[in-house]
Amino acid sequence: MEELFEKEITEKDALNRIKWDPRLNPRDFSIHYLDLNRLKEINFSEIELRGDFFRIGESLVPMHRIRKISWKGRVVWDKRSV
């Protein structure tokens, strides 16, 4: 699975791959992001992509707060490695 994200440079690229690649099930992915200086995790199926933000309920979160993306518990994209 990691090989699908090797060329993904930004958070936005990785999220768009999850959303649009027919080989991937978005429910298998979790987004780990900073919220008030603590790391939170949410399933991809619970967010809505909005330009350079993602929506969780009524809140818009900037994509630059994403720290990692995991697939079935395994990290497939990490901000520190790009």
C-alpha positions in Angstrom: 0.0 0.0 0.0 2.8 2.4 0.8 4.0 2.3 -2.8 0.7 4.0 -3.9 1.8 7.0 -1.8 5.5 7.1 -2.6 5.1 10.0 -5.1 2.5 11.9 -3.1 4.2 15.2 -2.0 1.4 17.0 -0.2 -1.4 16.0 2.1 -3.8 17.2 -0.5 -2.3 14.9 -3.2 -2.6 11.9 -0.8 -6.2 12.7 0.2 -7.2 13.1 -3.5 -5.7 9.7 -4.2 -7.8 8.1 -1.5 -10.9 9.9 -2.7 -10.6 9.2 -6.4 -8.5 6.0 -6.8 -11.1 3.2 -7.5 -8.7 0.6 -6.0 -8.9 2.2 -2.6 -11.6 2.0 0.0 -11.7 5.4 1.8 -13.1 3.7 4.9 -9.8 1.9 5.4 -7.9 5.2 5.9 -7.5 7.4 9.0 -6.3 11.0 9.1 -4.1 12.1 12.0 -4.1 15.8 12.4 -3.1 18.5 15.0 -6.0 20.0 16.9 -5.1 22.5 19.7 -1.6 21.0 19.9 -2.7 17.4 20.3 -2.9 14.7 17.7 -6.4 13.5 16.8 -7.5 10.7 14.5 -10.5 10.5 12.3 -11.7 8.1 9.6 -11.4 9.5 6.0 -15.1 8.7 5.5 -16.0 11.3 8.2 -14.4 14.2 6.4 -15.3 16.3 3.4 -12.5 17.8 1.2 -12.8 21.6 0.6 -9.9 23.0 -1.4 -7.0 23.3 1.1 -9.2 22.4 4.0 -11.2 19.4 5.2 -14.5 19.6 6.9 -15.3 17.8 10.1 -18.9 18.6 11.0 -19.1 22.4 11.0 -15.3 22.9 11.4 -12.9 23.5 8.6 -9.4 22.3 9.3 -6.4 23.4 7.2 -4.7 20.5 5.4 -1.3 21.6 6.7 -2.3 20.3 10.1 -2.3 16.7 8.8 0.7 14.8 10.3 0.1 11.3 8.9 -2.3 9.1 7.0 -2.8 5.4 7.9 -4.4 2.5 6.1 -5.7 -0.3 8.4 -3.5 1.0 11.2 -0.3 1.2 9.1 1.2 4.6 8.3 1.3 5.1 4.5 2.0 8.9 4.4 3.9 10.9 7.0 4.6 14.6 6.8 8.1 14.2 8.2 9.1 12.0 5.3 8.1 14.4 2.5 
